[in-house]
Amino acid sequence: MGRWLSLHEVTDGLEHDLKLFDTLPQLNMTQENQRYHLIISVDEKYAIVNALAFYHAHHTLGALMDEDECEQYMLAFQEDGPDFVDNLATKIANTF
């Protein structure tokens, strides 16, 4: 059994209301599995995606990670800047 979810997204300065059908099983909401909503910018979204992609590559490939791939993650991090990433991590941590 699923349910409809309403999402609000801002893309390129335009607001969109989206309706998605959630097919995930309904969970008994405890503190460990509560769902939270987080409002993030497009830049924050890309920073999160890059961080998770690096985390995944690092923990699955480790020392076998391609040198060029490591450099691309480093460049992405440098473009965002350490303060931006640190502030984003703080924002996410304080949301929960």
C-alpha positions as CSV (number, residue, x, y, z in Angstrom):
1,M,0.0,0.0,0.0
2,G,1.3,3.5,-0.8
3,R,0.4,7.1,-0.3
4,W,0.7,10.3,-2.2
5,L,3.4,12.8,-1.2
6,S,3.3,16.5,-2.0
7,L,6.7,18.1,-2.7
8,H,7.5,21.7,-3.3
9,E,10.6,22.4,-5.4
10,V,12.2,25.6,-6.6
11,T,14.2,25.1,-9.9
12,D,15.8,28.0,-11.8
13,G,13.8,30.5,-9.7
14,L,10.4,28.8,-10.6
15,E,8.4,27.0,-8.0
16,H,6.9,23.6,-8.7
17,D,4.5,21.5,-6.7
18,L,5.0,17.8,-7.3
19,K,2.9,14.9,-6.4
20,L,4.6,11.5,-6.0
21,F,3.3,8.1,-5.0
22,D,5.3,6.7,-2.1
23,T,5.3,2.9,-2.3
24,L,7.5,2.5,0.8
25,P,5.9,0.5,3.5
26,Q,4.4,2.5,6.3
27,L,6.8,2.3,9.2
28,N,6.0,2.5,12.9
29,M,7.5,5.9,13.5
30,T,10.0,5.7,16.2
31,Q,12.9,8.1,16.8
32,E,15.2,5.9,14.7
33,N,13.1,6.0,11.5
34,Q,11.3,9.4,11.6
35,R,11.3,11.3,8.3
36,Y,12.4,14.9,8.2
37,H,12.0,17.6,5.6
38,L,15.1,19.7,4.7
39,I,15.0,22.8,2.5
40,I,18.2,23.1,0.5
41,S,19.5,25.1,-2.4
42,V,20.6,23.6,-5.7
43,D,24.2,24.2,-4.7
44,E,23.6,22.4,-1.4
45,K,22.0,19.5,-3.3
46,Y,25.1,19.1,-5.5
47,A,27.4,19.3,-2.5
48,I,25.4,16.6,-0.7
49,V,25.4,14.4,-3.9
50,N,29.2,14.9,-4.3
51,A,29.9,14.1,-0.7
52,L,27.8,10.9,-0.8
53,A,29.3,9.8,-4.1
54,F,32.8,10.3,-2.6
55,Y,31.8,8.5,0.6
56,H,30.5,5.5,-1.5
57,A,33.6,5.4,-3.8
58,H,36.0,5.7,-0.8
59,H,34.4,2.9,1.1
60,T,33.8,0.5,-1.9
61,L,37.0,1.2,-3.8
62,G,39.3,2.6,-1.2
63,A,42.9,2.6,-2.3
64,L,41.7,1.3,-5.8
65,M,39.9,4.6,-6.5
66,D,41.2,6.1,-9.7
67,E,43.6,9.1,-9.2
68,D,41.5,11.2,-11.6
69,E,38.3,10.4,-9.8
70,C,40.0,11.5,-6.5
71,E,41.1,14.8,-8.2
72,Q,37.5,15.4,-9.4
73,Y,36.1,15.0,-5.9
74,M,38.8,17.4,-4.6
75,L,38.0,20.0,-7.2
76,A,34.3,19.8,-6.4
77,F,35.0,20.2,-2.7
78,Q,37.4,23.2,-3.4
79,E,34.7,24.8,-5.6
80,D,32.2,24.6,-2.7
81,G,34.8,25.6,-0.2
82,P,35.3,24.1,3.3
83,D,33.2,26.7,5.0
84,F,30.2,26.0,2.7
85,V,30.5,22.2,3.3
86,D,30.9,22.7,7.1
87,N,27.9,25.0,7.3
88,L,25.9,22.6,5.3
89,A,26.8,19.7,7.6
90,T,25.9,21.9,10.6
91,K,22.5,22.8,8.9
92,I,21.7,19.1,8.4
93,A,22.8,18.1,11.9
94,N,20.7,20.8,13.5
95,T,17.6,19.9,11.5
96,F,17.3,16.6,13.3
